[in-house]
Each structure stands twice: as C-alpha cells, then as structure tokens.
Amino acid sequence: MKKYLVIGSLAFLFACSKPSGYQIEVNLDGASGKVYLQQREEGVFVSKDSAEIKEGKAMLQGQVAVPEMYYLTIPESGQRMMLFVENAKFSINGKIDSIQSVKIVGSPVNDEYQAFKAELDAEQARGMALYRDYQAAMQTGDTARGSALMEQVRAIFDGQDMKMEEFVKSHPASYVVPFYLGQIQYSKEADELEALLNALDPKLNEVASVKKMKERVEKMKRVAVGQIAPDFTQNDPDGNPVKLSDVYAKNEYTLIDFWASWCGPCRVENPNVVAVFNDYKAKGFGVFGVSLDQDHAKWVKAIEDDKLAWPHVSDLKYWGSEAADLYAVNSIPSNFLVDRQGKIVARNLREQALRDKVAELLP
C-alpha cells in the first residue's frame, strides 16, 4: 500500500510541476502557410520558431528562459501581432483578417499585458476622439475651443507615459514591466532610468531588454552633463575624416547636433540652429552636424537646402550610426553642447532653450 501511495504522490507532483516549455496552439480562421515566432533584434525581426499551418491551425513548441515579448508573424497573410511567450500551454484564437483582436487563453503573463493595454487603448481612443474634435473646431475657426481641446489631448497623451511609469513602479516583479519600461526609457535621464531598473525584482535581470537598458544607462552616464564628450572620427561629405575634438577645440562652445535629412522634426529645428549659429558664431559658437542618413546625395542636398554652414560627418549607417550608439542617441534631433575642452555643459537644447543657453554662456 505504501508503495502505491508513493507512486501516486510522485505522479501528482509531476502533473502539477511547472511546464518545461511553451506549447502554443494557434487557431486562426483563414490562416495558411507558416507561422513564425519572432523577436525584434537591432531593428530586424529574427525568427525563433515556426510551424506549418493546416486548416488555420498550428502548434508551436519550445522553451524560453524567461517570459518576453515576441511577434506572431504569418507572412502569407501579411499579418503580425505582439504577444508574450512563457513556458505554459496556451492558445491563440480568432481570425486572420482581425488578428489584433484575437483571444489568448491560458497565459497569465498575456492576461496581465492585455488588461493594462486595454486601459491604455481606452485612453488613446479618448485622446484621438478629442483630437478629431479639435480639428473640427479649428476648421470652423473656433480657435478658443480648439486650444482647450488640444490641452486635453496633450494631457491624455502625456498621461500615458505617467500611467506606464506607475505600472512599472507598482509591479516590480511583473514580466510585463520590461516592455513598458522600454516604452518610456527614452524620456528618462540616466539616473532616473537606473532608479527604475534597480527597483525591479532581480529575476527580471535575465530579460534581454532589461540587460540592454542597463547597458544604455552606462552609455548615458558617459555622456551626461559634466562628462568629457567621447571622441570619434567620421567622414565629411567629401570623404575626408573629421575628428570631433579637432572641431570643438576651435570654438568656445560647440553643439554636437545629431540629425538626418529624412527626419521631419530635425528639418523643422534646423532654422532655429542656423539662426543661433549666425548670431553667435562671431563670439565662438560652433555646430558639428552628425547625420544618421543612408543616402549621401539626400544628406548633401539637405545641408545645402537648410543652409547648414558648419562641419558635417556621417558613416551613412542610419540607426546603425556608430556615433549615435556611442552617445546613446535613440531619437533625433538630439544634441550635446560642449566647451572648448569637450566638457558637456548641456544636452537636448531646442527652440528658445538653445538660444537662451548660448546667450547665457556667450553674452
């Protein structure tokens, strides 16, 4: 009798043990071809698993180290959706022509993600409805109502970041947190992002995106105000190498300006930089343009069109720019103001803030 009790107990423990891998049952009406599980790495979708689809059904099986965000991609239908993959048995149910509305059943991590996402989506919808009202008001000439509506729109969309930050702070052990922290990381200074990362449960240190954010914090520290700007050399439009330190050594203050011809906000900001440059170049203000372009001709044309009369360099690697990586630049326009010794005295100065700072330093 004792023998059978032991065997029964072992069977119970085995049946209730944590799954060793994931088993995802895909049920998508109208789907055909192959389904892929992918992750986005350095801007490229990389396939981690795949399966044949038969009559809208497929089974994906494997193992992940920790629950993380993946993409379910069906190339034949041109459809892709985001989901968390964890070591559990769960299903994806719906139709291929409405893949963003599918139901995921049996995954606690996806349940948590979808619940918070629903809150954000509701606020997003409210913000877009108000924005349409704003457009209608402006078209009819009701600028007072339009201005009031735009204030509400801004408050809603600014509130999205605050909601995500609150979620991060209140769910330190959630595997959903790295995804949302990744959404707001670029608005944080190094110390702010580091504080949020340090408050997370240690188990999240195994998540790839958390590791990358920690690496980014270290890069950001190296280009914080008070640090010496990391030196680098890239080619100018004529193919001649130009060293950053050779440029800032000639000026009292130099703006290291990361931009690109294809970047709308950069082109909008360029006239402001030109105006400040023209007004203060005689006092020792200079600019060093670092482009994230890929097309040499478009880069050169933008320099000419925008009348950017200062030194320019680029390795023409787009977001693979080595200088941008060195300076932890993940959005443009982005800039760093340095003195004659290369010490960073300010960063991301735009519009009136740029003029005010230069006027303060070069009265």
N, C-alpha and C positions, 0 to 999 in steps of 0.2 A: 504493500500500500504506500509506504514512504517513497519507494522508487517512482511510482506513478505521480505522486504529489510533486516530486522534484521535477519530473519531466514536464508536468503541467505548468509549473511555475516558470520554467525556462521558456516554454512556448509562449506564455503570456508576456514575459519580458521582451521576447523577440518581436512579438506582434506589436507591442507598444513602443518600441525603440524608434528613435529619430530616423527618418528616411536617409539613406546613404547618398541619394542623388535626387535630381528632379525628374519628373515624368509629366510632360505637358501634353494633354490631349487637345488637339486643335480640331474644332468643328465649325467650319466657316462655309456656309452655303454659297455655291458659285465659285469657290476657290479651286485652282488647278495648278499643275506644275510642281514646283518645290517651295517649301517654306524654310526660311533661314532665321536662326537666332544670331543677331549681330550686336557688336558694341562699336561705339564711335571712338576711334583712337587717332589722335593728331589730325582730326578733321576728316578721317576716312572711315567708312563702315567696314568692319572686319568680321567675317563670318566665323562663328564659334561652333555652330551645329546646324544640321539641315535634315530634312526628311521629305520623302515623296508624298504628294497629296493625292488621295484616291477618293473620288466622290465627295470632295470637300473635307475629308478627314485626314489627319496625320498625327504621328506620335513623335515627340522629341524627348530624348532621354540622355541624361548626362549628369555631371556633377559640377557644382560651383563651390568655391572656397567660402564665400560669403554672399548673401543676397545683394544683388546690384541691379542697376537699370540696364536693360537690354532693349533691342528693337526686334520685333517680329516682322520680317520682310517677305513679301510674296511678289517677286519680280514680274511674273507673268501678268499679274493684275495691276502692277504699279502701286501696290499698297504697302504701307508701313505703319506700325503702331508701337508705342512705348509700353513696356511692362517690366516689373521686377521679376527676376528669376531667383528662386530659392529652392533648396533641397526639399521638395514636397511634391505631392501628387495633386495637380490641379488641372482645370480645363478652361479653354477659351471658346466661347460660344457666340455665334452671331452670323452676319452675312458679310461677304467680301466687299460688297458695294457700300457698306456702312461700318467699316472696320473700327472706326473711332468710337463706336457705340457698343462694342462687344461686351459681354459679361465674362469676368474672370472669377471662377468659383474654386474655392479650396486653398487659396493663398492668403494667409494673414497679412503678409507684407503688402501685397497688392490691395487688400481691403483698406489698409491704413492710408496708402497712397491715394486711392480713389476717393476716400472720404474727405481728405484735405483738399484734393484737387477740385472736388465739387464745390467747396466753399470759394476757392479762388475763381473758378469758372463763373460762378454766380455773380461775383463782384465785377469780373471782367465784362460780363454781359450788361450789367447795370451801367458800367462806365461807357461802353460803346453806345448804348441807347441814349445816354446823356450827350455823348459826342454828336450823334445824329441830330439831336435837338439843338445843339449849339450851331451846327452847320445851317440848319433851317432858319434859326434866329438871325444869323449873320447875313444870309441871303435876302432876308426881308428888311435888313437894315436895323434890326433891333439889337444894337451893339451892347446896350446895358444888360439885357437878358443873356446875350451871348457870352459876355465876360463872366457873369455869375455862373453860367453853366460850365464854362471852361474851368473855373476854380473848383467846381465839384468834380469834374473829370480828373483834374490833376490830383486832387485829394484821394480819389479812389485808386488811381494807379500808383501813387506814392505809397498808399496804404498796403498795396500788395507786397512790397518789399518788407514792410514792417510786420505783416502777418507771417511771412516766411521766416523772418528772424525770430519772432516769438515762438513759432513752431520748433525751430532749431533749439532754442533755449529750453523749451518745456518738454522736449522729447529726446534727451541726450543719448538714449540707448537705441533709438529707432534707426533701422537700416534705410528708412526713407529720408532721414535728415541729410546725408551727404548730397543727395540730389538737389534739395532745396538750398542748402548752403552753397552749392556750386552756382545756383542762380543769382545769388546776391553777393558773391565774393568780390566781384569787380568794383563794387561801390565801397569797399572797405579798405582802410589803411592797414598796413602790416600788423600793427598792434591789435587792432580790432578783430581782424580775421584770426590772428593767433589765439586771442582770448576765446573766441567761439570754438575753435578747434580743440583747445586744451580742456574745454568743459565737456567734451564728448566722452561717452563711455569708451574705455580703452579697446574694447572689441572692434570698434569702428576703425581703428588704425589699420586694419587689414583691408579695408575697402580702397580700391585703386584711386578713386577720385579724392579721398582724404589724403592719401600719400602725395598726390600731385599738388593739392592745396598747401600742404606743409612745405613742399619744395618751393612753391611760389612765394610763400611767406619769407623764406630765406632770401630769395632773389629780391623781393620787395625791400627787405631790410638793407640790402646792399645799395639800393638807390633811393633811400629815404633822405629827407631833408637833413643836411649836416654831413652826409657822406660825400666822398670824392666820387665823381661820376666815373664809372668803369670806361676805360679807353677802348676804342675799336677803330678799325680802318675799313673803309669800303670805297668803291669806285664812284667817281662823279660821272655825269652823262657822257663825257668824252673817254671814259675808261681809265682815267687817272686815279690812283689811290689817294685818298684823303684821310688823314688821321684826326680824330676828334680833338685831341689835346693840342694839336697844332692850330686849330681854329679858335678854341676858347682862350688860348694864350694871347691872342691878338686883341681881344676885347675886354672891356671892364666886366661885362655880363653877356652871356650867350644863351639864347633859347634853343635847346635841342628839341626840334619840332618833328614828331612822328606823324606822318600824313600819307595820303595816296591820291592819285588823280581820280580814282573811282569812288572815293569817299565823299559823299554829299556834305555832311557836316564839316569836313575839313575844308572843302571849297568855299563853304559859307563863312568860315572863320578866317580864311586867308586874307581878305581885305583888311580885317582888323589887325592882323600881324604885320601886314605891309604898312599900314598907317603908323603903327607904333615904331616900326623899324625906321621909316623915313623921318619921323620926328625925333628919334633919339640916337640914330647911328653916329651922328657927329659927337655925341657925348660918350660913345663907347659901347653902344648896344649892338649886338650881332645876332644872327639867326643861323642855325645849322639844320638844314632840312634832311630828314631821313625818311625815304619813301618806302612804302610797302607795296609798290607796284610790281607788276609782272611784265607789262608791255613797255619797252623802252620808249617807243615813239609817243605813246599816250602820256608817259611821265614827262618827257621833254616838252610836249605841247602844253600840258597843264602849267609847267613852270613859266613858259612864255605867256600864256593866256592870263595867268593870275599875277604876272609881273613880280615874281619872287626872286629878287635880285640879291641872293646870298648863296653860299656854298650848298650844294646838294649831293647826296650819295644814296645808293641803293644796291642791294645784292639781287634785286628783282626776284625775290623768293616769296612774295605775297606774305601770308601769315607765317611762312617759314623763315621770315627775316631773322637773321642771327642777332642783329642789333636789338630788334624788338624783344626777342627772347631774353637777351642779356638784361634788358631794362624792365622785364615783366610787364610789357605792354600787351594788353589783350583787347584794347579798343582804341580807336583813333577818332578825332585828333587827341593826342596825348603829348605833353611836353614837360621838360625839366629846365629850370633856369639855373645856370651855374656861373660862378665868378671866374676871375682870371686864373685861379689856381685849380679850377674844376670842382670846387665845393658846391653841392646842390643847395640852393637857398630857397627854392620854391618849386612847386610842380603843378601841372594841370591848370595853368592860368589861361582863362579865356575871356573874351569880350572885355568889359571895362576892368576886370580884375587884372588883366595883363598890363594895361596902361597904368593903372594905379600903382602896381608893384614896381614897374620900371621907373615911374616918376619919383617914387619914394627913394629908390636906390641911386638914381641919376638926376637929382634936382637941377 
